[in-house]
Amino acid sequence: MQHYVEEVGERNHCKLNSVSDSISDMGITKLGITWEIKIIPVTANSCEFVNKVLVTSTPEFLAILKEANI
């Protein structure tokens, strides 16, 4: 489950953060997620669309990795 909190909410730029549930064979844990979308004008008739997702570890995630000897 993801619970995003808006960091940037502009017309051409949206950046959201969440500490989200992660379910795998190793168990249930949490991961940090940053999702960023931008529309960058290139010319009067075109633009660049940027869609980035950054996943970061949390102490809970690192504990599951340690328990699995990873």
One Martini backbone bead per residue (centre of mass of N, CA, C, O) as a GRO file, in nm:
protein
   70
    1MET     BB    1   0.098   0.035   0.021
    2GLN     BB    2   0.033   0.378  -0.070
    3HIS     BB    3   0.134   0.707   0.085
    4TYR     BB    4   0.123   0.994  -0.056
    5VAL     BB    5   0.327   1.297  -0.045
    6GLU     BB    6   0.341   1.615  -0.125
    7GLU     BB    7   0.613   1.825  -0.241
    8VAL     BB    8   0.523   1.878  -0.547
    9GLY     BB    9   0.254   2.107  -0.703
   10GLU     BB   10   0.269   2.156  -1.027
   11ARG     BB   11   0.187   2.182  -1.349
   12ASN     BB   12   0.500   2.050  -1.446
   13HIS     BB   13   0.528   1.935  -1.132
   14CYS     BB   14   0.563   1.616  -0.957
   15LYS     BB   15   0.618   1.525  -0.603
   16LEU     BB   16   0.639   1.210  -0.430
   17ASN     BB   17   0.597   1.053  -0.102
   18SER     BB   18   0.676   0.718   0.044
   19VAL     BB   19   0.586   0.466   0.280
   20SER     BB   20   0.587   0.136   0.164
   21ASP     BB   21   0.462  -0.154   0.106
   22SER     BB   22   0.634  -0.483   0.105
   23ILE     BB   23   0.588  -0.790  -0.081
   24SER     BB   24   0.747  -1.106  -0.018
   25ASP     BB   25   0.912  -1.400   0.045
   26MET     BB   26   1.049  -1.252   0.306
   27GLY     BB   27   0.806  -1.044   0.342
   28ILE     BB   28   0.704  -0.766   0.532
   29THR     BB   29   0.763  -0.424   0.440
   30LYS     BB   30   0.953  -0.124   0.381
   31LEU     BB   31   0.960   0.158   0.147
   32GLY     BB   32   1.105   0.415  -0.023
   33ILE     BB   33   0.918   0.660  -0.223
   34THR     BB   34   0.988   0.841  -0.529
   35TRP     BB   35   0.774   1.048  -0.736
   36GLU     BB   36   0.847   1.193  -1.066
   37ILE     BB   37   0.695   1.457  -1.265
   38LYS     BB   38   0.770   1.601  -1.593
   39ILE     BB   39   0.731   1.902  -1.798
   40ILE     BB   40   0.941   1.998  -2.074
   41PRO     BB   41   1.004   2.244  -2.265
   42VAL     BB   42   1.138   2.273  -2.604
   43THR     BB   43   0.906   2.390  -2.772
   44ALA     BB   44   0.611   2.519  -2.885
   45ASN     BB   45   0.537   2.187  -2.984
   46SER     BB   46   0.718   2.062  -2.743
   47CYS     BB   47   0.810   1.790  -2.512
   48GLU     BB   48   0.927   1.659  -2.205
   49PHE     BB   49   0.893   1.343  -2.043
   50VAL     BB   50   0.922   1.277  -1.688
   51ASN     BB   51   0.973   0.950  -1.516
   52LYS     BB   52   1.038   0.894  -1.170
   53VAL     BB   53   1.175   0.624  -0.960
   54LEU     BB   54   1.257   0.601  -0.610
   55VAL     BB   55   1.427   0.355  -0.414
   56THR     BB   56   1.443   0.304  -0.058
   57SER     BB   57   1.564   0.218   0.230
   58THR     BB   58   1.483   0.070   0.536
   59PRO     BB   59   1.517  -0.065   0.838
   60GLU     BB   60   1.318  -0.298   0.776
   61PHE     BB   61   1.455  -0.394   0.514
   62LEU     BB   62   1.740  -0.447   0.632
   63ALA     BB   63   1.644  -0.666   0.835
   64ILE     BB   64   1.549  -0.872   0.624
   65LEU     BB   65   1.821  -0.905   0.486
   66LYS     BB   66   1.978  -1.000   0.734
   67GLU     BB   67   1.800  -1.249   0.795
   68ALA     BB   68   1.880  -1.358   0.485
   69ASN     BB   69   2.188  -1.304   0.431
   70ILE     BB   70   2.216  -1.015   0.239
   0.00000   0.00000   0.00000
